Amino acid sequence: MIFMRQVGGHAVDFSDCKEAFVNVNTPEELAQWQKRP
C-alpha cells in the first residue's frame, strides 16, 4: 500500500459489488479465468 500511495494510487472497495472483482492467487486460478469468455 505504501508504494501505491507514493505513486498516487488509492484503494478500491468492492464490498458492494463483489462480482466486479475476483481474487487470483495462483497461476492455475489465472488460467481458469483466462478460459472464460
C-alpha positions, 0 to 999 in steps of 0.5 A: 500500500505504501508504494501505491500511495507514493505513486498516487494510487488509492484503494478500491472497495468492492464490498458492494459489488463483489462480482466486479472483482475476483481474487487470483492467487495462483497461476492455475486460478489465472488460467481458469479465468483466462478460459472464460469468455 
